[in-house]
Amino acid sequence: MKKVLFGISCLLLLSSTPVFAAPSVNGSTGLINNPSADVLREGEFSLGYYHLKEGGVGIFNTNVLPKLELGVAGFRYDGQDNKNYVNAKFSVVPETVLSPGLALGVEDIAGEEKRSAYAVASKALPLGFRIHAGVGDGRFNGVFAGIEKTINPVSLITGNNVFPATTLIAEYDGKNMNYGARMSIVPGLKLDAGWRNHDGYFGVSYTY
C-alpha cells in the first residue's frame, strides 16, 4: 500500500508542471504576474491573450535553445503608449520529485518600462500543491512568491473528469496580492480569470 501511495504522489508531482504551464500576464511562463521556474521545452511554443482593465496583452513564447525560453508580450493600452516586452528565462536546474527547479530570467530586456532581472524556484508538493519563490529587482521590488492548488488531481490517475482540471493561484508580486484560477479545457488550452493589481482580468492561452 505504501508503494502505491508513493507512486501516486510521484505521478502527481511529475504531472503538475506540464499540465498547467502557461504564460503569465507579463509574458514569461508562470502564474499571474510572477514567473515560475518552468521554461518551455525544445520545440514548444505558447500563445496567450489577457484582457486587463487598462487594455490587453498578446503573448508569444518559444524555446530557442535547450533550457532557454524567449518571448514577447505586446501591451495595447487604452489611451496610453503601447509597449512590447522582450523576455528571456533560462532553466538552471530542472525540478525533480525531490528538489525544486531554479531559473534565471529578465523581463522587458529593452527597458521600455522597467527592466527586471530575477531568480525563481518552483517545487510541486503532494495533494496538488505547488510553491514558487524568487527575488528580483525592477518591478519585483525584492521578494515575490506564489502558491498553486490543483482541485481535481484524482482525474490525473482515474481519467474520470467530472469538471475540467483547475488550478487556484495566489501570489505576491513584490507589490500586490493577486488571485486567480486556471482551467485546463483540453491539453494545452487554458482559460484564466481572477483579480490582479486590484482589478479583474481574464485570458486564454495555448501551449504546444
Backbone as CSV, one residue per row, in Angstrom:
resi,resn,N_x,N_y,N_z,CA_x,CA_y,CA_z,C_x,C_y,C_z
1,MET,0.826,-1.209,0.000,0.000,0.000,0.000,0.862,1.260,0.000
2,LYS,1.949,1.236,0.784,2.852,2.381,0.840,3.481,2.645,-0.529
3,LYS,3.827,1.569,-1.243,4.422,1.731,-2.565,3.428,2.353,-3.537
4,VAL,2.168,1.947,-3.420,1.134,2.506,-4.296,0.962,3.997,-4.033
5,LEU,0.873,4.362,-2.744,0.715,5.773,-2.390,1.911,6.591,-2.837
6,PHE,3.109,6.030,-2.689,4.314,6.744,-3.135,4.281,6.939,-4.647
7,GLY,3.852,5.914,-5.373,3.768,6.020,-6.831,2.769,7.075,-7.265
8,ILE,1.630,7.130,-6.578,0.617,8.146,-6.896,1.161,9.547,-6.635
9,SER,1.858,9.714,-5.512,2.427,11.024,-5.188,3.430,11.462,-6.230
10,CYS,4.264,10.534,-6.682,5.251,10.854,-7.713,4.575,11.262,-9.007
11,LEU,3.508,10.557,-9.363,2.782,10.886,-10.590,2.205,12.289,-10.523
12,LEU,1.651,12.638,-9.375,1.083,13.981,-9.204,2.161,15.041,-9.306
13,LEU,3.303,14.788,-8.695,4.385,15.763,-8.722,4.909,15.967,-10.130
14,LEU,5.084,14.896,-10.856,5.634,14.983,-12.197,4.639,15.525,-13.194
15,SER,3.350,15.328,-12.935,2.331,15.743,-13.893,1.962,17.205,-13.776
16,SER,2.148,17.805,-12.603,1.605,19.137,-12.374,2.235,20.200,-13.263
17,THR,3.541,20.100,-13.551,4.203,21.155,-14.304,3.734,21.248,-15.745
18,PRO,3.838,20.177,-16.578,3.445,20.329,-17.972,1.961,20.560,-18.167
19,VAL,1.124,20.026,-17.292,-0.316,20.143,-17.477,-0.777,21.584,-17.355
20,PHE,-0.199,22.339,-16.420,-0.723,23.663,-16.128,0.208,24.799,-16.525
21,ALA,1.364,24.523,-17.138,2.262,25.587,-17.555,1.576,26.472,-18.585
22,ALA,1.667,27.791,-18.359,1.044,28.768,-19.251,1.752,30.096,-19.067
23,PRO,1.634,31.010,-20.031,2.279,32.315,-19.871,1.600,33.157,-18.801
24,SER,2.394,33.933,-18.088,1.869,34.912,-17.142,1.431,36.154,-17.908
25,VAL,0.774,37.083,-17.220,0.327,38.313,-17.875,1.506,39.091,-18.444
26,ASN,2.657,39.031,-17.771,3.834,39.762,-18.241,4.640,38.995,-19.283
27,GLY,4.182,37.800,-19.646,4.792,37.084,-20.758,5.417,35.758,-20.409
28,SER,6.390,35.739,-19.517,7.118,34.508,-19.220,6.203,33.449,-18.621
29,THR,6.500,32.184,-18.873,5.739,31.093,-18.282,5.695,31.257,-16.767
30,GLY,4.469,31.193,-16.192,4.376,31.385,-14.762,2.964,31.430,-14.237
31,LEU,2.714,32.283,-13.241,1.439,32.355,-12.554,0.587,33.486,-13.131
32,ILE,0.335,34.541,-12.350,-0.463,35.678,-12.819,0.494,36.780,-13.274
33,ASN,1.122,37.466,-12.321,2.190,38.407,-12.651,3.571,37.782,-12.540
34,ASN,3.697,36.742,-11.725,5.006,36.174,-11.414,5.447,35.092,-12.397
35,PRO,6.742,35.050,-12.719,7.276,33.911,-13.469,7.467,32.722,-12.540
36,SER,7.512,31.530,-13.102,7.869,30.328,-12.356,9.221,29.838,-12.866
37,ALA,9.717,28.750,-12.302,10.978,28.170,-12.767,10.789,27.339,-14.039
38,ASP,9.548,27.193,-14.520,9.281,26.418,-15.724,9.742,27.169,-16.972
39,VAL,10.283,26.444,-17.928,10.558,27.001,-19.245,9.978,26.032,-20.283
40,LEU,9.636,26.560,-21.437,9.147,25.696,-22.499,10.229,24.724,-22.931
41,ARG,9.820,23.532,-23.299,10.768,22.520,-23.750,11.110,22.726,-25.216
42,GLU,12.138,22.031,-25.675,12.594,22.174,-27.053,11.455,21.866,-28.032
43,GLY,11.206,22.785,-28.949,10.153,22.616,-29.946,8.792,23.121,-29.506
44,GLU,8.634,23.532,-28.247,7.349,24.021,-27.765,7.198,25.520,-28.004
45,PHE,5.949,25.969,-28.038,5.655,27.391,-28.070,4.337,27.619,-27.342
46,SER,4.099,28.865,-26.940,2.828,29.210,-26.306,2.338,30.543,-26.839
47,LEU,1.016,30.638,-26.951,0.337,31.863,-27.358,-0.663,32.224,-26.270
48,GLY,-0.834,33.514,-26.017,-1.790,33.903,-24.990,-2.336,35.293,-25.200
49,TYR,-3.503,35.541,-24.618,-4.087,36.882,-24.617,-4.780,37.100,-23.277
50,TYR,-4.497,38.253,-22.648,-5.148,38.621,-21.401,-5.844,39.963,-21.571
51,HIS,-7.090,40.025,-21.118,-7.835,41.278,-21.113,-7.730,41.883,-19.726
52,LEU,-7.194,43.100,-19.664,-6.983,43.803,-18.410,-7.826,45.074,-18.391
53,LYS,-7.949,45.688,-17.225,-8.727,46.923,-17.135,-8.131,48.006,-18.026
54,GLU,-6.790,48.072,-18.085,-6.130,49.133,-18.832,-5.951,48.814,-20.313
55,GLY,-6.347,47.618,-20.747,-6.190,47.233,-22.153,-6.033,45.734,-22.299
56,GLY,-5.167,45.304,-23.199,-4.952,43.876,-23.408,-3.495,43.601,-23.707
57,VAL,-3.091,42.330,-23.558,-1.722,41.937,-23.841,-1.721,40.624,-24.612
58,GLY,-1.000,40.611,-25.732,-0.800,39.402,-26.518,0.589,38.858,-26.277
59,ILE,0.717,37.539,-26.177,1.971,36.914,-25.753,2.374,35.798,-26.717
60,PHE,3.671,35.735,-27.019,4.227,34.609,-27.756,5.541,34.208,-27.097
61,ASN,5.671,32.935,-26.731,6.901,32.387,-26.160,7.318,31.154,-26.943
62,THR,8.621,30.913,-26.995,9.104,29.690,-27.625,10.435,29.291,-27.000
63,ASN,10.866,28.073,-27.282,12.167,27.580,-26.837,13.148,27.762,-27.994
64,VAL,14.180,28.584,-27.789,15.126,28.864,-28.868,16.409,28.058,-28.743
65,LEU,16.769,27.674,-27.531,17.924,26.839,-27.251,17.554,25.923,-26.095
66,PRO,18.262,24.808,-25.903,17.946,23.957,-24.760,17.917,24.759,-23.458
67,LYS,16.820,24.657,-22.733,16.610,25.300,-21.434,16.383,26.799,-21.508
68,LEU,16.327,27.384,-22.701,16.160,28.832,-22.829,14.825,29.167,-23.475
69,GLU,14.011,29.934,-22.746,12.722,30.404,-23.245,12.842,31.884,-23.604
70,LEU,12.371,32.236,-24.787,12.402,33.615,-25.251,11.001,33.998,-25.690
71,GLY,10.559,35.211,-25.349,9.196,35.591,-25.702,8.994,37.086,-25.798
72,VAL,7.814,37.445,-26.304,7.418,38.837,-26.443,6.014,39.002,-25.883
73,ALA,5.804,40.072,-25.115,4.476,40.432,-24.614,4.152,41.827,-25.126
74,GLY,3.108,41.928,-25.942,2.723,43.205,-26.515,1.534,43.806,-25.778
75,PHE,1.755,44.892,-25.054,0.708,45.563,-24.289,0.064,46.641,-25.144
76,ARG,-1.248,46.568,-25.283,-2.003,47.564,-26.041,-2.949,48.264,-25.078
77,TYR,-2.594,49.474,-24.675,-3.329,50.196,-23.645,-4.371,51.126,-24.245
78,ASP,-5.407,51.390,-23.467,-6.418,52.372,-23.848,-5.955,53.759,-23.421
79,GLY,-5.689,54.624,-24.394,-5.291,55.989,-24.086,-3.868,56.144,-23.605
80,GLN,-3.011,55.114,-23.770,-1.610,55.186,-23.367,-0.731,54.641,-24.484
81,ASP,0.573,54.887,-24.368,1.510,54.351,-25.345,1.586,52.835,-25.226
82,ASN,1.599,52.157,-26.365,1.756,50.711,-26.366,3.196,50.340,-26.017
83,LYS,3.368,49.138,-25.451,4.706,48.679,-25.068,4.876,47.214,-25.450
84,ASN,6.104,46.854,-25.811,6.435,45.475,-26.141,7.581,45.012,-25.245
85,TYR,7.312,43.987,-24.423,8.344,43.429,-23.561,9.019,42.256,-24.266
86,VAL,10.335,42.249,-24.283,11.102,41.078,-24.711,11.618,40.402,-23.445
87,ASN,11.288,39.125,-23.281,11.626,38.391,-22.061,12.488,37.176,-22.372
88,ALA,13.355,36.815,-21.435,14.168,35.603,-21.571,14.274,34.915,-20.218
89,LYS,14.245,33.586,-20.235,14.361,32.812,-18.989,15.150,31.540,-19.265
90,PHE,16.124,31.256,-18.381,16.986,30.085,-18.536,16.812,29.161,-17.339
91,SER,16.579,27.882,-17.623,16.435,26.877,-16.572,17.813,26.426,-16.115
92,VAL,18.186,26.782,-14.889,19.492,26.408,-14.340,19.471,24.971,-13.855
93,VAL,18.408,24.632,-13.099,18.250,23.279,-12.549,16.804,22.851,-12.776
94,PRO,16.563,21.700,-13.416,15.180,21.249,-13.600,14.584,20.729,-12.297
95,GLU,13.273,20.838,-12.174,12.579,20.329,-10.998,12.529,18.801,-11.037
96,THR,12.735,18.179,-9.886,12.604,16.732,-9.752,11.630,16.436,-8.618
97,VAL,11.371,15.167,-8.378,10.471,14.779,-7.289,11.013,15.253,-5.942
98,LEU,12.321,15.276,-5.788,12.919,15.597,-4.501,13.469,17.011,-4.395
99,SER,13.687,17.700,-5.500,14.331,19.015,-5.439,13.608,20.028,-6.324
100,PRO,13.661,21.309,-5.954,12.981,22.347,-6.741,13.734,22.675,-8.020
101,GLY,13.004,23.240,-8.971,13.634,23.782,-10.155,14.081,25.203,-9.890
102,LEU,15.099,25.656,-10.622,15.618,27.013,-10.467,15.822,27.620,-11.845
103,ALA,15.382,28.860,-12.010,15.548,29.564,-13.285,15.984,31.002,-13.040
104,LEU,16.712,31.541,-14.014,17.122,32.940,-14.014,16.499,33.608,-15.229
105,GLY,16.031,34.849,-15.064,15.382,35.493,-16.195,15.460,37.006,-16.150
106,VAL,15.050,37.595,-17.270,14.956,39.053,-17.389,13.666,39.369,-18.130
107,GLU,12.867,40.273,-17.587,11.676,40.778,-18.263,11.947,42.178,-18.792
108,ASP,11.321,42.509,-19.910,11.451,43.845,-20.505,12.923,44.180,-20.715
109,ILE,13.613,43.317,-21.484,15.052,43.458,-21.704,15.406,44.830,-22.270
110,ALA,14.575,45.347,-23.167,14.851,46.640,-23.799,14.573,47.817,-22.874
111,GLY,13.963,47.590,-21.723,13.693,48.648,-20.765,12.641,49.640,-21.211
112,GLU,11.602,49.157,-21.904,10.540,50.072,-22.345,9.763,50.637,-21.161
113,GLU,9.678,49.859,-20.087,9.018,50.354,-18.878,9.903,50.157,-17.667
114,LYS,10.238,48.910,-17.321,11.090,48.648,-16.165,11.769,47.289,-16.334
115,ARG,13.031,47.293,-16.758,13.780,46.041,-16.887,13.875,45.372,-15.517
116,SER,13.597,44.055,-15.482,13.537,43.351,-14.201,14.232,42.008,-14.308
117,ALA,15.332,41.840,-13.571,16.041,40.562,-13.512,15.600,39.807,-12.265
118,TYR,15.596,38.475,-12.349,15.095,37.692,-11.222,15.679,36.284,-11.206
119,ALA,15.581,35.662,-10.046,15.845,34.231,-9.870,14.626,33.652,-9.173
120,VAL,14.156,32.473,-9.629,12.942,31.899,-9.064,13.069,30.383,-8.943
121,ALA,12.525,29.841,-7.862,12.500,28.395,-7.622,11.052,27.928,-7.544
122,SER,10.790,26.725,-8.060,9.440,26.144,-8.040,9.523,24.693,-7.592
123,LYS,8.518,24.263,-6.808,8.510,22.880,-6.316,7.083,22.381,-6.150
124,ALA,6.785,21.242,-6.771,5.496,20.584,-6.580,5.502,19.822,-5.258
125,LEU,4.334,19.814,-4.598,4.151,19.121,-3.331,2.994,18.130,-3.476
126,PRO,2.819,17.229,-2.512,1.684,16.299,-2.585,0.347,17.040,-2.553
127,LEU,-0.702,16.330,-2.951,-2.086,16.809,-2.891,-2.352,17.985,-3.824
128,GLY,-1.574,18.106,-4.900,-1.851,19.117,-5.906,-1.327,20.503,-5.612
129,PHE,-0.525,20.676,-4.566,0.052,21.984,-4.258,1.374,22.177,-5.001
130,ARG,1.674,23.442,-5.290,2.969,23.793,-5.871,3.335,25.193,-5.389
131,ILE,4.583,25.373,-4.972,5.018,26.663,-4.443,6.108,27.255,-5.327
132,HIS,6.182,28.590,-5.302,7.164,29.335,-6.098,7.684,30.480,-5.238
133,ALA,8.972,30.748,-5.302,9.541,31.869,-4.561,10.748,32.400,-5.310
134,GLY,10.915,33.731,-5.280,12.031,34.305,-6.002,12.425,35.662,-5.473
135,VAL,13.512,36.169,-6.027,13.989,37.520,-5.719,14.285,38.215,-7.042
136,GLY,14.064,39.522,-7.073,14.338,40.255,-8.297,14.345,41.749,-8.073
137,ASP,14.859,42.475,-9.062,14.835,43.930,-8.992,13.738,44.457,-9.910
138,GLY,13.760,45.740,-10.194,12.741,46.303,-11.073,11.357,46.192,-10.460
139,ARG,10.414,45.663,-11.226,9.024,45.592,-10.747,8.838,44.608,-9.600
140,PHE,9.776,43.673,-9.420,9.622,42.690,-8.349,9.883,43.293,-6.972
141,ASN,10.689,44.341,-6.921,10.873,45.078,-5.668,11.372,44.195,-4.530
142,GLY,12.214,43.205,-4.858,12.748,42.324,-3.818,12.210,40.913,-3.927
143,VAL,11.423,40.494,-2.929,10.945,39.110,-2.854,9.554,38.983,-3.477
144,PHE,9.333,37.888,-4.216,7.997,37.548,-4.711,7.756,36.063,-4.483
145,ALA,6.488,35.658,-4.401,6.171,34.257,-4.092,4.749,33.941,-4.520
146,GLY,4.467,32.644,-4.664,3.124,32.222,-5.031,2.883,30.774,-4.679
147,ILE,1.612,30.402,-4.639,1.225,29.009,-4.382,0.073,28.637,-5.301
148,GLU,0.079,27.390,-5.762,-0.989,26.854,-6.607,-1.595,25.630,-5.931
149,LYS,-2.855,25.387,-6.212,-3.530,24.190,-5.710,-4.438,23.634,-6.802
150,THR,-4.142,22.433,-7.264,-4.979,21.756,-8.250,-6.144,21.091,-7.531
151,ILE,-7.372,21.377,-7.972,-8.521,20.932,-7.188,-9.167,19.646,-7.691
152,ASN,-8.653,19.059,-8.798,-9.107,17.701,-9.074,-7.961,16.811,-9.546
153,PRO,-6.955,16.616,-8.681,-5.815,15.786,-9.060,-6.167,14.328,-9.281
154,VAL,-7.300,13.844,-8.724,-7.659,12.431,-8.877,-7.856,12.077,-10.351
155,SER,-8.338,13.030,-11.155,-8.607,12.729,-12.554,-7.337,12.405,-13.319
156,LEU,-6.183,12.861,-12.808,-4.928,12.544,-13.474,-4.640,11.048,-13.405
157,ILE,-5.229,10.370,-12.419,-4.983,8.944,-12.235,-6.135,8.107,-12.788
158,THR,-7.359,8.493,-12.464,-8.515,7.685,-12.854,-8.992,7.968,-14.270
159,GLY,-8.701,9.193,-14.781,-9.185,9.567,-16.105,-10.636,9.982,-16.114
160,ASN,-11.296,10.032,-14.962,-12.703,10.428,-14.883,-12.802,11.913,-14.559
161,ASN,-13.008,12.744,-15.572,-13.094,14.184,-15.376,-14.542,14.601,-15.136
162,VAL,-14.890,14.923,-13.909,-16.215,15.436,-13.602,-16.314,16.881,-14.074
163,PHE,-15.241,17.635,-13.929,-15.159,19.002,-14.434,-13.715,19.226,-14.861
164,PRO,-13.445,20.238,-15.698,-12.064,20.464,-16.151,-11.115,20.687,-14.982
165,ALA,-9.937,20.079,-15.060,-8.942,20.275,-14.011,-8.641,21.759,-13.876
166,THR,-8.634,22.243,-12.636,-8.483,23.676,-12.373,-7.441,23.902,-11.292
167,THR,-6.610,24.908,-11.511,-5.616,25.294,-10.527,-5.971,26.656,-9.949
168,LEU,-6.033,26.754,-8.632,-6.240,28.019,-7.932,-4.876,28.624,-7.620
169,ILE,-4.739,29.935,-7.805,-3.447,30.605,-7.676,-3.559,31.794,-6.730
170,ALA,-2.587,31.929,-5.839,-2.432,33.124,-5.018,-0.959,33.512,-5.062
171,GLU,-0.681,34.805,-5.250,0.708,35.233,-5.357,0.893,36.634,-4.779
172,TYR,2.141,36.896,-4.362,2.579,38.237,-4.015,3.650,38.613,-5.018
173,ASP,3.447,39.686,-5.787,4.355,40.018,-6.883,5.405,41.063,-6.531
174,GLY,5.604,41.289,-5.233,6.540,42.302,-4.788,5.855,43.601,-4.430
175,LYS,4.587,43.724,-4.832,3.813,44.931,-4.540,2.386,44.609,-4.136
176,ASN,1.721,43.710,-4.880,0.312,43.398,-4.654,0.085,41.904,-4.456
177,MET,-1.029,41.567,-3.806,-1.523,40.197,-3.773,-2.478,40.017,-4.950
178,ASN,-2.306,38.933,-5.691,-3.162,38.614,-6.839,-3.741,37.219,-6.652
179,TYR,-4.955,37.007,-7.183,-5.637,35.722,-7.040,-6.270,35.337,-8.372
180,GLY,-6.208,34.049,-8.720,-6.799,33.632,-9.982,-7.051,32.144,-10.045
181,ALA,-7.668,31.729,-11.137,-7.920,30.312,-11.407,-7.538,30.035,-12.854
182,ARG,-6.920,28.887,-13.085,-6.500,28.461,-14.423,-7.159,27.120,-14.722
183,MET,-8.010,27.103,-15.731,-8.782,25.906,-16.071,-8.241,25.276,-17.347
184,SER,-7.941,23.990,-17.285,-7.438,23.255,-18.445,-8.620,22.651,-19.195
185,ILE,-8.919,23.201,-20.375,-10.073,22.755,-21.160,-9.755,21.478,-21.927
186,VAL,-8.702,21.520,-22.724,-8.150,20.357,-23.406,-6.634,20.484,-23.265
187,PRO,-5.871,19.425,-23.557,-4.416,19.541,-23.406,-3.853,20.765,-24.124
188,GLY,-3.181,21.605,-23.350,-2.555,22.798,-23.901,-3.396,24.051,-23.851
189,LEU,-4.727,23.924,-23.840,-5.616,25.085,-23.865,-6.111,25.407,-22.456
190,LYS,-5.898,26.661,-22.026,-6.262,27.056,-20.676,-7.022,28.375,-20.677
191,LEU,-7.959,28.486,-19.760,-8.675,29.727,-19.513,-8.281,30.243,-18.137
192,ASP,-8.020,31.544,-18.040,-7.614,32.165,-16.784,-8.568,33.294,-16.429
193,ALA,-8.786,33.494,-15.140,-9.560,34.638,-14.666,-9.208,34.881,-13.213
194,GLY,-9.343,36.145,-12.782,-9.052,36.428,-11.389,-8.949,37.902,-11.098
195,TRP,-8.192,38.208,-10.057,-8.064,39.565,-9.519,-6.583,39.918,-9.503
196,ARG,-6.211,40.934,-10.265,-4.807,41.317,-10.438,-4.663,42.828,-10.308
197,ASN,-3.706,43.274,-9.496,-3.449,44.713,-9.324,-4.737,45.473,-9.006
198,HIS,-5.566,44.888,-8.142,-6.811,45.499,-7.661,-7.915,45.550,-8.717
199,ASP,-7.774,44.810,-9.799,-8.811,44.778,-10.839,-8.939,43.363,-11.402
200,GLY,-10.104,43.075,-11.993,-10.309,41.771,-12.591,-9.570,41.612,-13.913
201,TYR,-9.320,40.368,-14.299,-8.705,40.056,-15.586,-9.231,38.709,-16.047
202,PHE,-9.113,38.440,-17.355,-9.368,37.104,-17.869,-8.524,36.900,-19.116
203,GLY,-8.296,35.638,-19.465,-7.431,35.377,-20.600,-7.537,33.949,-21.086
204,VAL,-6.863,33.688,-22.186,-6.802,32.353,-22.776,-5.399,32.126,-23.298
205,SER,-4.910,30.894,-23.200,-3.571,30.579,-23.699,-3.552,29.169,-24.274
206,TYR,-2.583,28.943,-25.160,-2.407,27.615,-25.740,-0.916,27.314,-25.806
207,THR,-0.532,26.171,-25.268,0.860,25.733,-25.285,0.955,24.428,-26.063
208,TYR,1.884,24.391,-27.021,2.033,23.193,-27.863,3.498,22.805,-27.942
